[in-house]
């Protein structure tokens, strides 16, 4: 009987979290929302260009001087980072079309696989990162 109560309690807790929005994934409505969210954490930074991923969970902002701003959905919130292409990022190609694998030196978020709507969007990110990618420029285009 105790096992049934424990299982029921856990299931009820999981359902409560789900139905109150705890399992919702943050999505960006567009470039303006990405710029606005990034400006909350980094008000002195100005982005020249914004690339959204195809699933609208991540935006990459070209903020110049070899730096990229990132707005990424984690749960129902957004994580923001500034990475320096030379020191913080390694990029490699994925077998999937228009997809870039990005590994960050940040221990709180290691990066991931990011698929873009077009080869041009993927290439724009690679261009913003400069020559600091590993074997990905030709395959992303």
C-alpha positions as CSV (number, residue, x, y, z in Angstrom):
1,X,0.0,0.0,0.0
2,X,2.9,2.4,0.8
3,X,4.4,1.8,-2.6
4,X,1.1,2.8,-4.3
5,X,0.9,6.0,-2.2
6,X,4.5,6.9,-3.1
7,X,3.9,6.3,-6.8
8,X,0.7,8.2,-6.8
9,X,2.3,11.1,-5.0
10,X,5.2,11.3,-7.5
11,X,2.8,11.1,-10.4
12,X,0.6,13.8,-8.9
13,X,3.7,16.1,-8.4
14,X,4.8,15.5,-12.0
15,X,1.4,16.3,-13.3
16,X,1.1,19.5,-11.2
17,X,4.4,20.7,-12.5
18,X,3.4,19.9,-16.1
19,X,0.0,21.5,-15.9
20,X,1.3,24.7,-14.3
21,X,3.7,25.3,-17.1
22,X,6.8,23.7,-15.7
23,X,7.4,21.6,-18.8
24,X,6.9,24.4,-21.2
25,X,9.9,25.3,-23.5
26,X,10.8,28.9,-24.1
27,X,10.6,30.0,-27.7
28,X,11.6,33.3,-29.3
29,X,8.9,35.1,-31.2
30,X,11.5,36.7,-33.5
31,X,14.6,38.8,-33.7
32,X,13.1,41.7,-31.7
33,X,12.4,39.4,-28.7
34,X,15.9,38.1,-28.9
35,X,17.4,41.6,-28.9
36,X,15.1,42.7,-26.1
37,X,15.9,39.7,-23.9
38,X,19.7,40.1,-24.6
39,X,19.5,43.8,-23.7
40,X,18.0,43.0,-20.3
41,X,21.3,41.2,-19.3
42,X,23.7,43.2,-21.5
43,X,22.3,46.7,-21.9
44,X,25.5,48.2,-23.3
45,X,25.9,45.7,-26.1
46,X,24.5,46.5,-29.6
47,X,23.9,43.6,-32.0
48,X,24.5,44.2,-35.7
49,X,22.7,41.0,-36.9
50,X,20.5,38.3,-35.4
51,X,20.4,34.6,-36.6
52,X,17.5,32.5,-35.2
53,X,17.6,28.7,-35.2
54,X,14.9,26.9,-37.1
55,X,13.1,25.8,-33.9
56,X,13.2,29.4,-32.5
57,X,14.8,28.3,-29.3
58,X,18.2,30.0,-29.8
59,X,19.3,33.3,-31.3
60,X,22.9,34.3,-32.1
61,X,23.7,38.0,-32.1
62,X,26.7,39.4,-33.9
63,X,27.9,42.1,-31.4
64,X,31.3,42.7,-33.1
65,X,34.9,42.5,-32.2
66,X,34.8,38.7,-32.6
67,X,32.1,38.3,-30.0
68,X,28.7,36.5,-30.3
69,X,25.7,37.0,-28.0
70,X,23.5,34.0,-27.4
71,X,19.9,33.8,-26.2
72,X,18.9,30.2,-25.6
73,X,15.7,28.8,-24.2
74,X,16.2,26.6,-21.2
75,X,12.9,25.3,-19.7
76,X,10.6,28.3,-19.7
77,X,13.4,30.8,-19.3
78,X,16.2,32.2,-21.4
79,X,19.9,31.9,-20.9
80,X,22.1,34.7,-22.3
81,X,25.8,34.6,-22.9
82,X,28.5,36.5,-24.6
83,X,31.2,34.3,-26.1
84,X,34.5,35.3,-27.8
85,X,35.0,33.3,-30.9
86,X,38.8,32.8,-30.3
87,X,38.6,31.7,-26.7
88,X,35.2,30.3,-25.9
89,X,33.8,28.5,-28.9
90,X,34.7,25.5,-31.1
91,X,32.4,24.8,-34.0
92,X,32.2,21.7,-36.1
93,X,29.9,20.5,-38.8
94,X,27.0,18.2,-38.3
95,X,25.8,15.5,-40.7
96,X,22.5,17.3,-40.8
97,X,21.8,20.1,-43.4
98,X,22.2,23.7,-42.1
99,X,23.3,22.4,-38.7
100,X,26.3,23.7,-36.6
101,X,27.6,21.9,-33.6
102,X,28.9,24.4,-31.1
103,X,30.9,23.6,-28.0
104,X,31.4,26.3,-25.4
105,X,34.1,26.6,-22.7
106,X,31.4,27.7,-20.2
107,X,30.8,25.0,-17.6
108,X,27.2,26.1,-17.0
109,X,26.2,25.5,-20.6
110,X,28.2,23.5,-23.0
111,X,26.4,24.5,-26.2
112,X,24.7,22.1,-28.5
113,X,23.5,21.4,-32.0
114,X,21.8,24.3,-33.8
115,X,19.8,23.9,-37.0
116,X,19.1,26.9,-39.1
117,X,16.3,27.5,-41.7
118,X,18.8,28.0,-44.5
119,X,22.5,27.5,-45.4
120,X,22.8,31.3,-45.5
121,X,21.9,31.6,-41.8
122,X,24.3,28.9,-40.8
123,X,27.0,30.5,-42.9
124,X,26.4,34.0,-41.4
125,X,27.1,32.5,-37.9
126,X,30.2,30.9,-39.2
127,X,31.3,34.2,-40.7
128,X,30.7,36.0,-37.5
129,X,32.8,33.5,-35.7
130,X,35.6,34.2,-38.2
131,X,38.3,31.6,-38.8
132,X,37.8,29.9,-35.5
133,X,35.6,27.0,-36.7
134,X,37.0,23.5,-37.4
135,X,36.1,22.1,-40.9
136,X,32.6,23.5,-41.1
137,X,32.5,26.4,-43.5
138,X,32.3,24.5,-46.7
139,X,29.8,21.9,-45.5
140,X,27.4,24.4,-43.9
141,X,26.9,26.3,-47.1
